Amino acid sequence: MINLALVGYGKMGKMIESLLDPKEFKLTGTFDVTNPPKTHLSEVTDVAIEFTNPANVIGNIEFLASKGINIVCGTTGWYDKINVVKDIVSKYNTGFVFASNFSVGVNIYFKIIKEASKLFNNFGHYSVSIEETHHTQKLDKPSGTAISIAKYVIESLNRKEKYTNDSSDPSDNELNIVSKRIENIVGNHKLVFESQSDSIIIEHNAKSRRGFAEGALIAAKFINCKKGFFKFEDIFNNLT
Ligand SMILES: NC(=O)c1ccc[n+]([C@@H]2O[C@H](COP(=O)([O-])OP(=O)(O)OC[C@H]3O[C@@H](n4cnc5c(N)ncnc54)[C@H](O)[C@@H]3O)[C@@H](O)[C@H]2O)c1
């Protein structure tokens, strides 16, 4: 039995709660901006699943780690502070797993686009771009998932060296991510290869938040009683 706290009780926190199997998880508390864990966490907790926002995530990680609680972190928009988080995890000797996208489908998609991008190395007449569309409440831009896609394409496709966002005139070595915000879109990502003759579009579309929540619970079972800093993308193949 894993004693689990939900830190962030918004759209994701509530979806995760709805999927909890009482044979595997005991919910020790749900926390949001009105009752943050710093002042309200009291019960013994093994793992906290953190889905809040970029402004509060680092403070939450530091607090939870200082209490010896292992963390599954789904919040996006903090990856420029990844070394700060690595230091926190190492200082308190706890377990931490994060993902820009916990959906198993997206993690399969990452592997597909990595291989697909290599096929275009000898065909420079194809342009390549990423398009991400999300609901209008999303705070970060481009999405964490789009940044991960860009990273994999840059690793695989020799002609791209860095990404740019919403550029009207990207240079040859830049991979442009086009960001769109439209009401009620959970998360849509397209990798688009375009030539004068045709378009090849590799798309992932999230139908609901359920896939993210399922993956976060898989990660919670993985990180329970473990120590160290993990990226879900690197471990998920061995978990399912
Ligand atoms: N990694 C993934 O698979 C994935 C999937 C979906 C969303 N996300 C990310 O997860 C985050 C949350 O998404 P959401 O759709 O649930 O947002 P949301 O706005 O619906 O919920 C955020 C919650 O965090 C709470 N909160 C804010 N500050 C807090 C604090 N200091 N302590 C505790 N709770 C606090 C808010 O009260 C709210 O309940 C976003 O960064 C989003 O981009 C990641």
Ligand as a Chemical Component Dictionary entry (heavy atoms), coordinates in Angstrom:
data_LIG
# 
_chem_comp.id                   LIG 
_chem_comp.type                 NON-POLYMER 
_chem_comp.pdbx_formal_charge   0 
_chem_comp.three_letter_code    LIG 
# 
loop_
_chem_comp_atom.comp_id 
_chem_comp_atom.atom_id 
_chem_comp_atom.alt_atom_id 
_chem_comp_atom.type_symbol 
_chem_comp_atom.charge 
_chem_comp_atom.model_Cartn_x 
_chem_comp_atom.model_Cartn_y 
_chem_comp_atom.model_Cartn_z 
_chem_comp_atom.pdbx_ordinal 
LIG N1  N1  N 0  3.393  15.993 -17.327 1  
LIG C1  C1  C 0  2.154  15.760 -17.793 2  
LIG O1  O1  O 0  1.834  14.649 -18.256 3  
LIG C2  C2  C 0  1.131  16.861 -17.721 4  
LIG C3  C3  C 0  -0.185 16.658 -18.148 5  
LIG C4  C4  C 0  -1.121 17.682 -17.957 6  
LIG C5  C5  C 0  -0.734 18.888 -17.348 7  
LIG N2  N2  N 1  0.560  19.047 -16.968 8  
LIG C6  C6  C 0  1.030  20.232 -16.230 9  
LIG O2  O2  O 0  0.618  20.062 -14.877 10 
LIG C7  C7  C 0  0.378  21.339 -14.282 11 
LIG C8  C8  C 0  -1.026 21.372 -13.664 12 
LIG O3  O3  O 0  -1.997 21.160 -14.676 13 
LIG P1  P1  P 0  -3.577 21.196 -14.327 14 
LIG O4  O4  O 0  -4.238 21.111 -15.659 15 
LIG O5  O5  O -1 -3.916 20.222 -13.268 16 
LIG O6  O6  O 0  -3.693 22.695 -13.741 17 
LIG P2  P2  P 0  -4.848 23.309 -12.828 18 
LIG O7  O7  O 0  -4.698 24.793 -12.963 19 
LIG O8  O8  O 0  -6.161 22.692 -13.139 20 
LIG O9  O9  O 0  -4.437 22.878 -11.339 21 
LIG C9  C9  C 0  -3.316 23.396 -10.669 22 
LIG C10 C10 C 0  -3.544 23.176 -9.176  23 
LIG O10 O10 O 0  -2.363 23.533 -8.453  24 
LIG C11 C11 C 0  -2.771 24.166 -7.256  25 
LIG N3  N3  N 0  -1.661 24.933 -6.666  26 
LIG C12 C12 C 0  -1.142 26.102 -7.059  27 
LIG N4  N4  N 0  -0.141 26.455 -6.235  28 
LIG C13 C13 C 0  -0.031 25.464 -5.312  29 
LIG C14 C14 C 0  0.830  25.241 -4.186  30 
LIG N5  N5  N 0  1.773  26.117 -3.845  31 
LIG N6  N6  N 0  0.673  24.105 -3.472  32 
LIG C15 C15 C 0  -0.274 23.210 -3.794  33 
LIG N7  N7  N 0  -1.127 23.372 -4.837  34 
LIG C16 C16 C 0  -0.993 24.493 -5.586  35 
LIG C17 C17 C 0  -3.961 25.009 -7.681  36 
LIG O11 O11 O 0  -4.747 25.400 -6.548  37 
LIG C18 C18 C 0  -4.694 23.984 -8.558  38 
LIG O12 O12 O 0  -5.457 23.105 -7.754  39 
LIG C19 C19 C 0  0.651  22.350 -15.382 40 
LIG O13 O13 O 0  2.011  22.783 -15.282 41 
LIG C20 C20 C 0  0.459  21.550 -16.678 42 
LIG O14 O14 O 0  1.196  22.081 -17.764 43 
LIG C21 C21 C 0  1.494  18.069 -17.147 44 
# 
loop_
_chem_comp_bond.comp_id 
_chem_comp_bond.atom_id_1 
_chem_comp_bond.atom_id_2 
_chem_comp_bond.value_order 
_chem_comp_bond.pdbx_ordinal 
LIG N1  C1  SING 1  
LIG C1  O1  DOUB 2  
LIG C1  C2  SING 3  
LIG C2  C3  SING 4  
LIG C2  C21 DOUB 5  
LIG C3  C4  DOUB 6  
LIG C4  C5  SING 7  
LIG C5  N2  DOUB 8  
LIG N2  C6  SING 9  
LIG N2  C21 SING 10 
LIG C6  O2  SING 11 
LIG C6  C20 SING 12 
LIG O2  C7  SING 13 
LIG C7  C8  SING 14 
LIG C7  C19 SING 15 
LIG C8  O3  SING 16 
LIG O3  P1  SING 17 
LIG P1  O4  DOUB 18 
LIG P1  O5  SING 19 
LIG P1  O6  SING 20 
LIG O6  P2  SING 21 
LIG P2  O7  DOUB 22 
LIG P2  O8  SING 23 
LIG P2  O9  SING 24 
LIG O9  C9  SING 25 
LIG C9  C10 SING 26 
LIG C10 O10 SING 27 
LIG C10 C18 SING 28 
LIG O10 C11 SING 29 
LIG C11 N3  SING 30 
LIG C11 C17 SING 31 
LIG N3  C12 SING 32 
LIG N3  C16 SING 33 
LIG C12 N4  DOUB 34 
LIG N4  C13 SING 35 
LIG C13 C14 SING 36 
LIG C13 C16 DOUB 37 
LIG C14 N5  SING 38 
LIG C14 N6  DOUB 39 
LIG N6  C15 SING 40 
LIG C15 N7  DOUB 41 
LIG N7  C16 SING 42 
LIG C17 O11 SING 43 
LIG C17 C18 SING 44 
LIG C18 O12 SING 45 
LIG C19 O13 SING 46 
LIG C19 C20 SING 47 
LIG C20 O14 SING 48 
# 
